[in-house]
Amino acid sequence: MSWLSKLSGRGKSTAASASNAKERPADPPTIRIDSHEYVPEEFVLGSFRIRPYDGDLIAKQQFDFRILFRLGEEHSDFACRDVVVKMDEQAGLVARFHQPPPVHTRKLI
């Protein structure tokens, strides 16, 4: 097998691709804020929405939180820094966070 085909992924077995599919998180990650865990209503890489949210955060406030998720049998969690975009009764908590380190970003994707 040539060096180029190894880089482009040609010649990989279907067993390898099936194992990669199993390594993706099946459930959305859990967000831990101040020792409370929430399952986000919406989650995309870089932002999330939690509704209902009963904490004490306000709009434009920065805060630290943890993202927790499971990849197969492995539990992963890491810290992130966030800023509240919107916080009200109807929208819930809408927040935008900085990209996590590349190792964790690849696991989330």
N, C-alpha and C positions, 0 to 999 in steps of 0.2 A: 504494500500500500504506500502511495507516495506521500510526501510531507504535506502537499497542498490538499490532498483528499482527507488527510487527518484533520487539518484545520477547518476545512469546510464541512466536516461531519459526514462525508460520504462513507459508506461501508459500516456505519454503526448498526448494531443489531437492533431488532425491535424490542428485545428484552431490556436493553439499556434505555430506550425511550419510554417503555412502560414503567420502569422504575423511577424515571424522572417525573412522570405524571403522578406517581404516588407521593412524591416528596413535596407537593404543593399543599399549602394549608387548605383544608376542606371548609372550615368555618371562618367567619371574619375574626380578626384579632379582637382581643379584649383590651380596653383602655383602663388603666389604673390611675386615678387621680385622688390624692390624699387618702390612701388606703381603701378607697371605694372602687369597685370594679363595675364597668359599664360595657355593654355590648352596643357598639355604634349602629345607629340606624343606617347611616351611609358612611362608607370608608373608601377613599381613594388615596393613593400614595401622595401625601402632602396635606391632606385635610380629612376631617371627619365631622359628623353630626351626631350628637347624643340627645335623644328626646325621649322621655322627659329628663331633665337634669335639675337636681335640687341642691347643688353646691353653692358656694359663695363667690364664684368668679364673676367678673364684670367685663364689659366690652373693652378691648384694647389691652387687657391685662396679659402679661406674659407669665407662664407657669411651666413647671416640669411635670412630666407624666411618664408612664411606662406603657409600652405596647407588649402584650403577651399573646403568643399564639403557639400552636402545636403543629409540628411537621412530623407526621407518622407517630413514632413513640417519643420523639425529642421535643421537649418544652423549651421555647425560646422566649426571652424577654429582654428588652433594652430600653434605656432612658432616652427621652426626646425633650426638646424645648419647643414650646407652643405659644401662640398668641391667639386670644379670643377675637374672632371676627364679628360674631353676633351672639348676643345672649338675651333672649326674651322668652316669655311664656309660650308663644306660638312656634318659634323656630327652634327652641331648645338651645343647646350649646353648639355653635358652629366655630370650629377652630382650624387654624392652619399651622402646620409644623414644618420645621426644617428637615431636609432629607436625612434619614438615619445613615450611619456608616454603610459603605458599599456592601459589606458582608451581610448585614441585616436587610438591606434593600433587595438584594438578590433573593433572599429567602422569602420576603413578602411577595415579590413578583412571581 
